[in-house]
């Protein structure tokens, strides 16, 4: 069973193309995390929110990543992190065309 890690936090930018350019190295490093499958990057410049939807192979690897990521964000001065880890119902998810099997 795979798990979703949903994270968002307040951030004053960058967003859009600038965010993509500045966070490219971070994006590549996330690919190397244990149990990581994929991520959708999220942003709302209007409300100064950023974050993502991650898929991990196990709950334990999602929890380990969240712990590390929360500490990394704190190093940037971001301490108000909203996060949830949820199991994926694979049978229903497959019906709705998810790439997660």
C-alpha positions as a Python dict, from the first residue, in 0.01 Angstrom:
ca = {
    (1, 'X'): (0, 0, 0),
    (2, 'X'): (129, 347, -88),
    (3, 'X'): (85, 661, 123),
    (4, 'X'): (15, 1027, 48),
    (5, 'X'): (205, 1297, 233),
    (6, 'X'): (25, 1629, 197),
    (7, 'X'): (224, 1935, 308),
    (8, 'X'): (162, 2309, 293),
    (9, 'X'): (312, 2611, 462),
    (10, 'X'): (323, 2990, 439),
    (11, 'X'): (599, 3120, 215),
    (12, 'X'): (659, 3465, 65),
    (13, 'X'): (790, 3324, -263),
    (14, 'X'): (941, 3267, -500),
    (15, 'X'): (663, 3119, -711),
    (16, 'X'): (615, 3010, -1073),
    (17, 'X'): (915, 3000, -1303),
    (18, 'X'): (1145, 3159, -1045),
    (19, 'X'): (1052, 2890, -792),
    (20, 'X'): (1112, 2621, -1056),
    (21, 'X'): (1458, 2757, -1131),
    (22, 'X'): (1562, 2814, -770),
    (23, 'X'): (1428, 2483, -635),
    (24, 'X'): (1545, 2259, -920),
    (25, 'X'): (1829, 2114, -713),
    (26, 'X'): (1590, 2039, -429),
    (27, 'X'): (1351, 1869, -670),
    (28, 'X'): (1629, 1644, -797),
    (29, 'X'): (1738, 1557, -442),
    (30, 'X'): (1385, 1452, -344),
    (31, 'X'): (1405, 1182, -612),
    (32, 'X'): (1677, 1017, -402),
    (33, 'X'): (1471, 990, -81),
    (34, 'X'): (1398, 640, 48),
    (35, 'X'): (1054, 516, -57),
    (36, 'X'): (976, 826, -265),
    (37, 'X'): (762, 769, -576),
    (38, 'X'): (653, 1113, -699),
    (39, 'X'): (551, 1465, -602),
    (40, 'X'): (313, 1732, -725),
    (41, 'X'): (444, 2077, -632),
    (42, 'X'): (174, 2319, -515),
    (43, 'X'): (172, 2696, -483),
    (44, 'X'): (-64, 2989, -430),
    (45, 'X'): (106, 3327, -468),
    (46, 'X'): (-226, 3494, -380),
    (47, 'X'): (-228, 3337, -32),
    (48, 'X'): (150, 3286, 7),
    (49, 'X'): (115, 2908, 37),
    (50, 'X'): (350, 2645, -101),
    (51, 'X'): (387, 2273, -53),
    (52, 'X'): (320, 1948, -226),
    (53, 'X'): (149, 1615, -258),
    (54, 'X'): (399, 1330, -223),
    (55, 'X'): (358, 958, -273),
    (56, 'X'): (573, 718, -69),
    (57, 'X'): (590, 339, -76),
    (58, 'X'): (540, 304, 301),
    (59, 'X'): (404, 504, 591),
    (60, 'X'): (743, 479, 759),
    (61, 'X'): (928, 641, 466),
    (62, 'X'): (665, 917, 449),
    (63, 'X'): (709, 984, 822),
    (64, 'X'): (1088, 984, 790),
    (65, 'X'): (1075, 1230, 501),
    (66, 'X'): (826, 1456, 683),
    (67, 'X'): (1053, 1470, 988),
    (68, 'X'): (1355, 1565, 774),
    (69, 'X'): (1154, 1812, 562),
    (70, 'X'): (1004, 1985, 867),
    (71, 'X'): (1354, 2036, 1009),
    (72, 'X'): (1479, 2167, 672),
    (73, 'X'): (1190, 2414, 653),
    (74, 'X'): (1260, 2530, 1010),
    (75, 'X'): (1612, 2609, 893),
    (76, 'X'): (1454, 2850, 643),
    (77, 'X'): (1243, 3005, 920),
    (78, 'X'): (925, 2816, 820),
    (79, 'X'): (775, 2661, 1132),
    (80, 'X'): (399, 2655, 1066),
    (81, 'X'): (384, 2337, 857),
    (82, 'X'): (53, 2161, 792),
    (83, 'X'): (101, 1793, 711),
    (84, 'X'): (-103, 1477, 680),
    (85, 'X'): (-11, 1120, 596),
    (86, 'X'): (-295, 915, 449),
    (87, 'X'): (-317, 562, 309),
    (88, 'X'): (-414, 526, -57),
    (89, 'X'): (-711, 307, -143),
    (90, 'X'): (-543, 147, -442),
    (91, 'X'): (-852, -23, -586),
    (92, 'X'): (-1051, 299, -615),
    (93, 'X'): (-745, 501, -711),
    (94, 'X'): (-676, 268, -1003),
    (95, 'X'): (-1032, 316, -1132),
    (96, 'X'): (-975, 692, -1141),
    (97, 'X'): (-662, 666, -1362),
    (98, 'X'): (-388, 715, -1103),
    (99, 'X'): (-33, 620, -1197),
    (100, 'X'): (3, 470, -846),
    (101, 'X'): (-42, 93, -858),
}
